[in-house]
Amino acid sequence: MGQKTRPTGFRTGIMVDWLSHWYADKQAFSDLLVEDVKIRKFIKKRYGSSGISKIRIQRTREKVTVFIHSARVGMIIGKKGQEVEKLTKDLEDLTHRHIEVKTIEVNRPECDAQLVAEDIAEQLEKRASFRRTMKRAIDTAMEAGAKGIRVQLAGRLGGAEMARTESSMAGSIPLSTLRAKIDYGFAEAKTAQGHIGIKVWINNGDYLAPEESAEAAPAPGRGRGRGARRG
């Protein structure tokens, strides 16, 4: 049995924020939890091709705010916002609550593990070579600025009789380092031979790095040094 922990779950509450933001008593908690799952499944099923990375849900007494992180927000918003209005109405019919939908664009989809996994699944469903697909995903992520990436495929790869697991990686993936920004994504490719599971781990640097770089950015020492040399 493998002792592997999902990197996002390992960091939730420490380095990563929760995907659902609300508080409920014991009686309402389970109902709201199931409602969150329904909302996420509904949006994923309807806009599966729009590159949805994650869906965050915030609840107050008055309304439910749904934040959709997507690589192609135009597909969700639609012409003059018609699509997002229709989605809001359908979600309100589903939950019987006041819903507000907000879209957030994913700037670097090549470094988003969930989107990379879904892209690999799409390629495999189109009968692309799994080795070539893995290599292309790894090369693209590293070129886009990722510090490391690991891709693992499991199933009847290449239409083989027996299922097996293949993995490939580049760079470093420090899974036990909590401050490392490890993103994880999972997708399934529904091929004619059977389902192929795709797991992707991407190292996007350090959570504490921006603060360190901000402290280092002014670099007053260098300026004084030049002044001192002039003097």
RAZI-V843562 format. One record per residue. N is the residue number from 1. RES is the residue in one small letter. OMEGA is omega in radians with two decimals (NA if undefined). Layout:
BEGIN
N;RES;OMEGA
N;RES;OMEGA
END
This chain:
BEGIN
1;m;-3.13
2;g;3.11
3;q;-3.09
4;k;3.12
5;t;3.07
6;r;-3.03
7;p;-3.13
8;t;3.10
9;g;3.13
10;f;-3.07
11;r;-3.11
12;t;-3.12
13;g;3.11
14;i;3.13
15;m;-3.09
16;v;3.13
17;d;3.10
18;w;3.12
19;l;3.06
20;s;-3.11
21;h;3.06
22;w;3.09
23;y;3.12
24;a;3.08
25;d;-3.05
26;k;-3.08
27;q;-3.04
28;a;-3.00
29;f;-3.06
30;s;3.13
31;d;-3.14
32;l;3.11
33;l;3.10
34;v;3.12
35;e;3.08
36;d;3.14
37;v;3.12
38;k;-3.14
39;i;-3.11
40;r;3.14
41;k;-3.12
42;f;-3.11
43;i;-3.13
44;k;-3.12
45;k;-3.07
46;r;-3.08
47;y;-3.12
48;g;-3.08
49;s;-3.08
50;s;3.06
51;g;3.14
52;i;3.14
53;s;3.11
54;k;3.12
55;i;3.11
56;r;-3.11
57;i;3.07
58;q;-3.13
59;r;2.93
60;t;3.12
61;r;-3.02
62;e;-2.99
63;k;3.05
64;v;3.12
65;t;-3.12
66;v;3.10
67;f;-3.14
68;i;3.09
69;h;-3.04
70;s;3.10
71;a;-3.14
72;r;-3.07
73;v;3.14
74;g;3.14
75;m;-3.12
76;i;-3.12
77;i;3.13
78;g;-3.12
79;k;-3.13
80;k;3.09
81;g;-3.10
82;q;-3.08
83;e;-3.12
84;v;3.08
85;e;3.12
86;k;3.12
87;l;3.13
88;t;-3.13
89;k;-3.14
90;d;3.10
91;l;3.09
92;e;3.08
93;d;-3.12
94;l;-3.02
95;t;-3.06
96;h;3.08
97;r;3.08
98;h;-3.06
99;i;3.00
100;e;-3.11
101;v;3.08
102;k;-3.14
103;t;3.11
104;i;-3.09
105;e;3.05
106;v;-3.03
107;n;-3.10
108;r;-3.13
109;p;-3.14
110;e;-3.12
111;c;3.09
112;d;-3.00
113;a;-3.12
114;q;-3.13
115;l;3.10
116;v;3.13
117;a;-3.14
118;e;3.11
119;d;3.10
120;i;3.12
121;a;3.14
122;e;3.13
123;q;-3.12
124;l;3.10
125;e;3.08
126;k;3.09
127;r;3.08
128;a;3.11
129;s;-3.05
130;f;3.13
131;r;3.12
132;r;3.13
133;t;3.12
134;m;-3.10
135;k;-3.14
136;r;-3.14
137;a;-3.14
138;i;-3.14
139;d;-3.13
140;t;-3.13
141;a;-3.13
142;m;3.10
143;e;-3.12
144;a;3.06
145;g;3.11
146;a;3.13
147;k;3.12
148;g;3.13
149;i;3.05
150;r;3.13
151;v;3.11
152;q;3.12
153;l;3.13
154;a;-3.13
155;g;3.13
156;r;-3.07
157;l;3.14
158;g;3.13
159;g;-3.12
160;a;-3.13
161;e;-3.08
162;m;3.11
163;a;3.10
164;r;3.14
165;t;3.06
166;e;3.09
167;s;3.14
168;s;-3.13
169;m;3.07
170;a;-3.13
171;g;-3.09
172;s;3.10
173;i;-3.14
174;p;-3.01
175;l;-3.09
176;s;3.12
177;t;-3.04
178;l;-3.11
179;r;3.09
180;a;-3.09
181;k;-3.12
182;i;3.11
183;d;-3.10
184;y;3.12
185;g;3.11
186;f;3.09
187;a;3.10
188;e;3.06
189;a;-3.11
190;k;-3.12
191;t;-3.12
192;a;-3.11
193;q;-3.10
194;g;-3.13
195;h;3.06
196;i;3.13
197;g;-3.12
198;i;3.07
199;k;-3.13
200;v;3.01
201;w;3.12
202;i;3.08
203;n;-3.12
204;n;3.08
205;g;-3.01
206;d;3.11
207;y;-3.07
208;l;-3.10
209;a;-3.11
210;p;3.13
211;e;3.14
212;e;-3.12
213;s;3.13
214;a;3.11
215;e;-3.09
216;a;-3.01
217;a;-3.07
218;p;3.10
219;a;-3.12
220;p;-3.10
221;g;-3.11
222;r;3.14
223;g;3.13
224;r;-3.12
225;g;-3.14
226;r;3.13
227;g;-3.12
228;a;3.14
229;r;3.13
230;r;-3.13
231;g;NA
END
